[in-house]
């Protein structure tokens, strides 16, 4: 039923709608992990939908270790292949490059050194020990 009033909805082109959707998605991804960066110990509900249980555990452990708390003063940048970035975003579910980098660095920082420790123990058990 038209009462002669102009419609308030704006018609947008497909590329403009795609850019808007991408911006909204990026904002949602940023807010998803904002609680972790702010020092909370649990991922936000948005992060819980985006990340796998293992990914959430990684970020929770990084937060508990103090890696994600405090002021963000460091800046990092680099160039990677589009395929690497796309695959990492697809596997993690994170669309923000900043969050993806934070997640990847958390995984590296939390990585255990089991292999190196095991190799360093080589030869430490005497040959005459009965097993």
N, C-alpha and C positions, 0 to 999 in steps of 0.2 A: 504494500500500500504506500504509494508515493504522495507525500504532502507538499511537494514542491521544494523541500529542503535539500540542499546539496549533501551528498554522502560524505561522512567524515573519514572514510577509509581512503587511503591514497593508493592509486594504482602504481605498481612498481614493475620494472622490467625484470626478467628472469635473472640476469647477472646482478642487478641491484639486490634482489631478494636473496641470492646466494651469498653475497658479501655480508648482508645483514645477519643471515643465519650463522655464518662463520664467526662474526663478532660476538653474537649471543652465545654460541657454543664455547668460544674462548673465555668469555666472562664467567660462564658456569663452571668451566674447568678450573679457573683460577679460584673461584669461591669454594670449590670442592676441597682444595687442599689448604685453604687459608687458615682453617682451624689448626692444622698441623704446624704451619709456619708460625702461627701466633703462640705456639707453645702448649697447645692442648695435647693430651696423650692419645686421643682417639680420632680416627678419620671422620670427617663430616659425613652426613648421609649421602651427599652427592659423590664423594670419593668412594664410598662403599659400593655405589652402583657402578662406578667407572672401573675401579681396580679389582683384580682378582683377590681372593683371600690371601694369597701369598704376597701380592703387591701391598695390600693393606698392612700385613705383618711387617714387611720391610720398612715401610714408612713409620709404623708405630715403634719399631726397634730403633730406627734412626732418631726419632723424636726422644725416646727414652735415653738414648746415648748422648743427647744434647746437640746432635748435628743440625737439627732443624730449628732450634730455638735461638732467640736473640735477633739482633739487628742484622739485616742482610747488607753487608758492606762490600762484598767481593763481586766482581763482574768477570764473566768468562764468555768467550766467544770462539767460534771456529766454524770451519766449513766441512760438511759431510755430504755424502751422496744422497740424492733424493730417495733412492731405494732403501737405504739404511734408515733414514728418518721415517719414511712411510711405514716400513715394517715394524719399527720400534713403536710408533704411535698406534698401529693396528694391534700389536700384541699387548701393549699396556693399557690401551683405551684412553690414553691421555692425548689431548689435542694441543695443549699449550706446550711450546718448545721449552719454556722455562721449567714447567713442572716435570716434563720428561727428563730434562737434564738433572734436576734435583733428585728424581727417582733413580736414575742411572747412577749418579754419584753416591747415593745412599747405598745402593747394592754393592758398589765397589768398597766403600768404607766399612761395610758390615761383613764383607766376605771373610770367611774363616781361613786360617792358614793351616788346615789339617794336613794337606799334602806336604807342605814344607816341613812341618813339625815331624811328620812320620819319617820323611827322608833324613832329617837331621838325627833321628834316633838309630839309624842303620848302624849295626855293629855294636850297639850299647848293651845287648844281652849276651852274656858269656856263652860260648859254644857248649860248655859242659852242663848247662841248665837242662833238666829233664822236663819235657813238656808232656 
